[in-house]
Amino acid sequence: MFKLFKKRGENDACRYCKKAALVDGEYICKRKGKVESSGFCRLYEFNPFAKRVPRVRSIDTTMFDPLDFKID
């Protein structure tokens, strides 16, 4: 259920904020400039795409023959 007033947690860090961007290994906030990744402020807005970790997909090519990929 949605909580209107929630306690600050580790997900409320600058690295998950919409206003912060990672530039050369440092987080740059649109409002405050250079910030720590674990910092937070009152202007925090959660960015759901910042927390997602892309899946690494691997294909086992040992079961294929080079002729399988040949187009005639």
C-alpha positions in Angstrom: 0.0 0.0 0.0 1.2 3.5 -0.7 2.5 5.4 2.3 2.2 9.1 2.2 4.8 9.8 4.8 7.6 7.3 4.8 10.9 7.2 6.7 14.1 7.9 4.8 15.9 4.7 3.8 18.8 3.7 1.6 16.6 4.1 -1.5 16.4 7.8 -0.9 20.0 8.4 -2.0 21.1 10.9 -4.6 22.1 8.0 -6.9 18.4 7.2 -7.3 17.2 10.7 -7.8 15.8 12.1 -11.1 17.8 15.3 -10.6 21.2 13.6 -10.3 23.3 12.3 -13.1 26.5 10.2 -13.1 29.3 12.1 -14.8 32.9 10.8 -14.8 32.2 8.7 -11.7 30.7 11.6 -9.7 27.0 12.5 -9.2 26.0 15.9 -10.3 22.7 17.3 -9.1 20.8 19.9 -11.2 20.1 21.9 -8.0 23.2 21.4 -5.8 26.0 20.5 -8.1 28.5 17.8 -7.0 26.9 15.5 -4.4 27.8 12.2 -2.7 26.0 9.1 -4.0 24.7 8.3 -0.5 23.5 11.9 0.1 19.9 13.1 0.1 17.9 16.4 0.2 14.3 17.7 0.4 14.2 18.0 -3.5 14.6 14.2 -3.9 12.5 12.5 -6.7 12.8 8.8 -7.1 14.0 7.6 -10.6 12.8 4.0 -11.0 15.2 3.4 -13.9 18.3 4.3 -11.8 17.9 1.2 -9.6 17.3 -1.4 -12.3 20.2 -3.7 -13.1 20.2 -4.8 -16.7 20.2 -8.6 -17.2 23.2 -10.1 -18.8 22.1 -12.5 -21.4 24.4 -15.3 -22.5 23.9 -17.7 -25.4 25.5 -21.1 -25.3 26.9 -21.4 -28.9 28.5 -24.8 -28.4 25.3 -26.6 -29.4 25.2 -24.7 -32.8 27.0 -25.4 -36.0 28.3 -22.6 -38.2 26.0 -23.9 -41.0 23.0 -23.0 -38.8 23.9 -19.3 -39.3 24.6 -19.5 -43.0 22.1 -17.8 -45.3 21.7 -19.4 -48.8 
